Amino acid sequence: MKNIDFLAIGDIVTDAFIKLKDAATHCKLDNTACELCVRFGDKVPYEELIVAPAVGNSPNAAVSAARLGLNSALSAAVGDDLYGKECLDTLKKNNVISDYIDVDKVLPTNYHFVLWYDVDRTILVKHQAYERKLNPNMPVPKCIYLSSLAENTLDFHMELADYLDQHKDILLAFQPGTFQMKMGIDSLKRIYERSDIFFCNVEEAQRILNEESRDLKVLLDKIHELGPKIVVITDGIEGAYARDEKGEYLFVPVYPHTPFERTGAGDAFSSTVSAYMAMGLSLKEALLRGPINSMSVVQKIGAQEGLLEKDVLEKFLADAPEDYKVSNF
């Protein structure tokens, strides 16, 4: 049984990318709350269909960590169907340990539809209500990366919180998904308080906190008050902001690039920062590496094809522009 450096916990899905051209977006004047629009009640042509198995926040993170050289595993559930088998095969091809994935004999494998328009995507999601339990035979990992799980998993989160209480040396990275945010702060209080590093984007931070302000220091401070030692908030092409354990505010810009398709940029960033911290690097050093993997991912279709191996990522860092650095804000 292999030791585990990085254990990602969360739902695994198959994504069907549907590339649209005959569509439009409508946004408010401040460019927020945008809507994707197609003709209602009509036949709308699409340009391309690409199917990507074994994706999702946590599977993406597991593949990211494996590419960076860690013994990486995934705790998830799939259906006993073709899509489930494809997911397991894809994880094995990416050197992700799949021994802790349950096969559900009743429910199908999660399948999502990604409406790809311009460089961005809108995702139609459905998370099956699998019964989740931690595998008692699993080696204790160095790092747990917790992300998107279905809305029926509150008891599983409490089981995980008990496990983390018993293993205080585990580095916990928490990147909440849609249903975890819907569960609310009070329901997941133990997870927030145990988190060593927490990731979300600006809009998610506002949703979690029920906060209208976009002031990054306000958002970082308020999430820190929920318990996480380190808080990182991403703001798309504007870069990422962090508050460390000492209360220092840090900023890292995006690595220069032109995006092709933005699916998985956040997962690449968060998982890379977490993986490098699990390797023993400081937050500042890890923050420098996160945007590089994001830059590579958005050059490709889907969340995993562009994930870098460690030597390639380090070469990008060595060749970075002089102004690519972590600074205070």
C-alpha positions as CSV (number, residue, x, y, z in Angstrom):
1,M,0.0,0.0,0.0
2,K,1.5,3.3,-1.1
3,N,2.1,6.2,1.2
4,I,-0.1,9.2,0.4
5,D,1.4,12.7,0.1
6,F,-1.8,14.3,-1.2
7,L,-5.3,13.0,-0.8
8,A,-8.0,14.9,-2.7
9,I,-11.6,14.4,-1.5
10,G,-14.5,15.3,-3.6
11,D,-16.9,14.3,-6.4
12,I,-15.6,13.1,-9.7
13,V,-17.4,13.8,-13.0
14,T,-17.3,13.4,-16.7
15,D,-17.5,16.8,-18.5
16,A,-19.0,17.2,-22.0
17,F,-17.7,20.4,-23.5
18,I,-20.2,21.9,-25.9
19,K,-18.6,24.7,-27.9
20,L,-21.2,27.4,-28.8
21,K,-20.9,30.2,-31.4
22,D,-24.5,31.1,-32.0
23,A,-25.0,32.7,-28.5
24,A,-24.5,36.0,-26.6
25,T,-23.8,37.3,-23.2
26,H,-25.6,40.1,-21.4
27,C,-24.0,41.8,-18.4
28,K,-24.8,44.6,-16.0
29,L,-22.9,47.9,-16.5
30,D,-20.3,46.9,-13.9
31,N,-19.8,43.6,-15.9
32,T,-21.1,41.4,-13.1
33,A,-24.1,39.0,-13.1
34,C,-23.6,38.1,-16.7
35,E,-26.0,35.7,-18.5
36,L,-25.4,33.3,-21.4
37,C,-28.2,33.5,-23.9
38,V,-29.3,31.3,-26.7
39,R,-32.5,31.4,-28.7
40,F,-35.4,29.9,-26.7
41,G,-37.5,27.1,-28.3
42,D,-35.1,26.8,-31.3
43,K,-32.5,24.4,-32.7
44,V,-29.2,26.0,-31.7
45,P,-26.1,24.6,-33.6
46,Y,-22.9,23.9,-31.7
47,E,-19.4,23.8,-33.1
48,E,-17.7,20.9,-31.2
49,L,-18.2,18.3,-28.5
50,I,-15.3,17.2,-26.4
51,V,-15.8,14.7,-23.5
52,A,-13.4,14.8,-20.6
53,P,-13.6,11.9,-18.0
54,A,-12.3,12.0,-14.4
55,V,-12.6,15.8,-13.8
56,G,-14.0,17.9,-11.0
57,N,-12.3,20.1,-8.4
58,S,-10.8,17.3,-6.4
59,P,-9.8,15.0,-9.3
60,N,-8.2,18.0,-11.0
61,A,-6.2,18.6,-7.9
62,A,-5.2,15.0,-7.6
63,V,-3.9,15.0,-11.2
64,S,-2.1,18.3,-10.5
65,A,-0.3,16.9,-7.5
66,A,0.6,13.7,-9.3
67,R,2.1,15.7,-12.2
68,L,4.2,17.6,-9.6
69,G,5.6,14.3,-8.4
70,L,3.6,13.6,-5.2
71,N,2.0,10.3,-4.3
72,S,-1.5,11.5,-5.0
73,A,-4.8,9.7,-4.3
74,L,-8.5,10.5,-4.8
75,S,-11.4,9.7,-2.4
76,A,-14.6,9.7,-4.5
77,A,-17.5,7.6,-5.8
78,V,-18.5,6.5,-9.3
79,G,-21.3,4.5,-10.7
80,D,-21.0,1.0,-11.9
81,D,-21.2,2.1,-15.6
82,L,-19.1,2.9,-18.6
83,Y,-18.4,6.5,-17.4
84,G,-17.2,5.2,-14.1
85,K,-14.8,2.8,-15.7
86,E,-13.5,5.5,-17.9
87,C,-12.9,7.8,-14.9
88,L,-11.0,5.0,-13.1
89,D,-8.9,4.3,-16.2
90,T,-8.1,8.0,-16.7
91,L,-7.0,8.4,-13.1
92,K,-4.6,5.4,-13.4
93,K,-3.2,6.8,-16.6
94,N,-2.5,10.0,-14.7
95,N,-0.7,8.1,-11.8
96,V,-3.5,8.9,-9.3
97,I,-4.1,6.2,-6.7
98,S,-7.7,5.1,-7.2
99,D,-7.9,2.5,-4.4
100,Y,-10.2,4.7,-2.3
101,I,-12.9,5.3,-4.9
102,D,-16.2,3.6,-4.1
103,V,-18.3,2.0,-6.9
104,D,-22.0,2.6,-6.4
105,K,-24.1,-0.2,-7.8
106,V,-27.3,1.9,-8.1
107,L,-26.4,5.5,-8.9
108,P,-24.8,6.6,-12.2
109,T,-21.5,8.4,-12.5
110,N,-21.8,12.2,-12.3
111,Y,-22.0,13.8,-15.8
112,H,-21.9,17.5,-16.4
113,F,-22.4,19.7,-19.5
114,V,-20.0,22.5,-20.1
115,L,-21.4,25.3,-22.3
116,W,-18.2,26.8,-23.8
117,Y,-18.7,30.3,-25.2
118,D,-15.7,32.6,-26.1
119,V,-13.0,31.9,-23.5
120,D,-15.4,31.1,-20.6
121,R,-17.8,28.4,-19.6
122,T,-21.2,27.8,-17.9
123,I,-21.6,24.4,-16.4
124,L,-24.8,22.4,-15.9
125,V,-24.1,20.2,-12.8
126,K,-25.8,17.3,-11.0
127,H,-24.1,15.6,-8.1
128,Q,-25.4,12.1,-7.3
129,A,-26.2,11.4,-3.7
130,Y,-23.6,8.7,-3.0
131,E,-23.2,7.4,0.5
132,R,-19.7,8.5,1.5
133,K,-17.4,7.0,4.1
134,L,-13.7,7.3,4.7
135,N,-11.8,4.1,3.9
136,P,-10.5,2.8,7.3
137,N,-7.6,1.0,5.5
138,M,-6.2,4.2,3.9
139,P,-2.7,5.4,5.0
140,V,-2.7,8.7,6.8
141,P,-1.9,11.4,4.2
142,K,0.4,14.3,4.6
143,C,-2.1,16.7,3.0
144,I,-5.9,16.5,2.4
145,Y,-7.4,18.7,-0.3
146,L,-11.2,19.0,0.3
147,S,-13.4,20.4,-2.4
148,S,-16.8,19.9,-4.1
149,L,-19.2,17.3,-2.6
150,A,-22.9,16.7,-3.0
151,E,-25.4,18.3,-0.7
152,N,-26.2,15.0,1.2
153,T,-22.6,14.8,2.7
154,L,-22.8,16.8,5.9
155,D,-22.3,13.6,8.0
156,F,-19.3,12.7,5.9
157,H,-17.8,16.2,6.6
158,M,-18.3,15.6,10.3
159,E,-16.6,12.2,9.9
160,L,-13.7,13.9,8.2
161,A,-13.6,16.5,10.9
162,D,-13.3,13.7,13.5
163,Y,-10.5,12.1,11.5
164,L,-8.6,15.4,11.3
165,D,-8.9,15.9,15.0
166,Q,-7.2,12.5,15.4
167,H,-4.4,13.5,12.9
168,K,-3.4,17.0,13.7
169,D,-0.3,17.0,11.5
170,I,-2.3,16.7,8.3
171,L,-2.2,19.9,6.2
172,L,-5.9,20.6,5.3
173,A,-6.6,22.7,2.2
174,F,-10.3,23.6,1.7
175,Q,-11.7,24.9,-1.6
176,P,-15.5,24.8,-1.0
177,G,-17.7,23.8,-3.9
178,T,-21.3,25.0,-4.7
179,F,-23.1,22.7,-2.2
180,Q,-20.5,23.2,0.6
181,M,-21.1,26.9,0.3
182,K,-24.9,26.2,0.4
183,M,-24.4,24.2,3.6
184,G,-23.4,27.4,5.3
185,I,-20.7,28.5,7.7
186,D,-22.3,27.1,10.8
187,S,-22.8,23.6,9.4
188,L,-19.2,23.3,8.3
189,K,-17.7,25.3,11.3
190,R,-15.4,22.5,12.2
191,I,-14.0,22.3,8.7
192,Y,-13.4,26.0,8.5
193,E,-11.7,26.1,11.9
194,R,-9.4,23.2,11.0
195,S,-8.4,24.5,7.6
196,D,-4.7,25.3,7.3
197,I,-5.3,27.1,3.9
198,F,-8.6,28.1,2.4
199,F,-9.2,29.0,-1.3
200,C,-12.1,30.7,-3.1
201,N,-12.6,33.5,-5.6
202,V,-14.0,37.0,-4.9
203,E,-17.6,36.2,-5.8
204,E,-17.5,33.0,-3.7
205,A,-16.1,34.9,-0.7
206,Q,-19.0,37.4,-1.0
207,R,-21.5,34.5,-1.2
208,I,-20.0,32.7,1.8
209,L,-19.9,35.8,4.0
210,N,-23.1,37.4,2.6
211,E,-20.9,40.4,2.0
212,E,-21.4,43.1,-0.7
213,S,-18.0,44.6,-0.4
214,R,-15.3,43.6,-2.9
215,D,-12.5,45.0,-0.7
216,L,-10.0,42.2,-0.6
217,K,-8.7,43.0,2.9
218,V,-12.2,42.9,4.3
219,L,-13.0,39.6,2.6
220,L,-9.7,38.0,3.7
221,D,-10.1,39.2,7.3
222,K,-13.7,38.0,7.5
223,I,-12.9,34.5,6.2
224,H,-9.9,34.3,8.5
225,E,-12.2,35.0,11.4
226,L,-14.1,31.8,10.5
227,G,-11.0,29.8,11.4
228,P,-8.6,29.2,8.4
229,K,-5.0,30.0,9.2
230,I,-4.2,31.1,5.6
231,V,-6.8,32.6,3.3
232,V,-6.3,32.9,-0.5
233,I,-8.8,34.7,-2.7
234,T,-8.5,34.7,-6.5
235,D,-9.8,37.5,-8.7
236,G,-9.5,36.1,-12.3
237,I,-7.0,37.9,-14.5
238,E,-6.5,40.5,-11.7
239,G,-4.4,37.9,-9.8
240,A,-4.7,36.4,-6.3
241,Y,-4.6,37.8,-2.8
242,A,-3.7,36.1,0.5
243,R,-3.6,36.7,4.2
244,D,-1.0,34.6,6.0
245,E,-0.9,33.4,9.5
246,K,0.8,36.6,10.8
247,G,-1.8,38.8,9.1
248,E,0.4,39.9,6.2
249,Y,-1.4,40.7,3.0
250,L,0.1,39.2,-0.2
251,F,-0.6,39.6,-3.9
252,V,0.6,37.5,-6.8
253,P,-0.2,38.5,-10.4
254,V,-1.2,36.2,-13.2
255,Y,1.6,34.7,-15.2
256,P,1.6,36.4,-18.6
257,H,-0.6,34.5,-21.2
258,T,-3.5,34.6,-23.6
259,P,-6.3,32.2,-22.5
260,F,-8.0,29.8,-24.8
261,E,-10.5,28.2,-22.4
262,R,-10.6,28.9,-18.7
263,T,-12.0,25.7,-17.2
264,G,-9.8,24.5,-14.3
265,A,-7.7,27.6,-13.8
266,G,-8.8,27.9,-10.1
267,D,-8.3,24.2,-9.5
268,A,-4.8,24.4,-11.0
269,F,-3.9,27.4,-8.9
270,S,-5.2,26.1,-5.6
271,S,-3.9,22.6,-6.0
272,T,-0.4,23.8,-7.0
273,V,-0.1,26.1,-4.0
274,S,-1.3,23.3,-1.7
275,A,1.0,20.7,-3.3
276,Y,4.1,22.9,-2.9
277,M,3.2,23.7,0.7
278,A,2.9,19.9,1.3
279,M,6.4,19.7,-0.1
280,G,7.5,22.1,2.6
281,L,7.7,25.4,0.6
282,S,6.6,28.7,2.2
283,L,3.3,30.3,1.3
284,K,5.2,33.0,-0.8
285,E,7.1,30.4,-2.7
286,A,4.0,28.3,-3.3
287,L,2.0,31.4,-4.5
288,L,4.6,32.0,-7.2
289,R,4.0,28.6,-8.7
290,G,0.2,28.5,-8.6
291,P,-0.4,31.0,-11.5
292,I,2.0,29.2,-13.7
293,N,0.0,26.0,-13.7
294,S,-3.2,28.1,-14.2
295,M,-1.6,29.8,-17.2
296,S,-0.8,26.4,-18.8
297,V,-4.2,24.9,-18.1
298,V,-6.1,27.7,-19.9
299,Q,-4.1,27.2,-23.1
300,K,-5.8,23.8,-23.4
301,I,-9.4,22.4,-23.4
302,G,-10.5,21.2,-20.0
303,A,-8.9,21.2,-16.6
304,Q,-6.2,18.6,-16.8
305,E,-4.5,18.5,-20.2
306,G,-2.4,21.6,-19.5
307,L,-1.3,20.6,-15.9
308,L,2.5,20.8,-15.8
309,E,5.2,18.4,-14.5
310,K,7.4,19.9,-11.8
311,D,10.6,20.5,-13.9
312,V,8.5,22.3,-16.6
313,L,6.8,24.5,-14.1
314,E,10.1,25.4,-12.5
315,K,11.5,26.4,-15.9
316,F,8.6,28.8,-16.4
317,L,9.4,30.3,-13.0
318,A,13.0,30.7,-13.9
319,D,12.1,32.4,-17.1
320,A,9.4,34.7,-15.5
321,P,9.4,38.4,-16.1
322,E,11.1,40.6,-13.5
323,D,7.8,42.0,-12.3
324,Y,6.4,38.5,-11.6
325,K,6.7,38.3,-7.9
326,V,4.8,38.2,-4.6
327,S,4.3,41.6,-3.1
328,N,2.4,43.2,-0.2
329,F,-0.8,45.2,-0.8
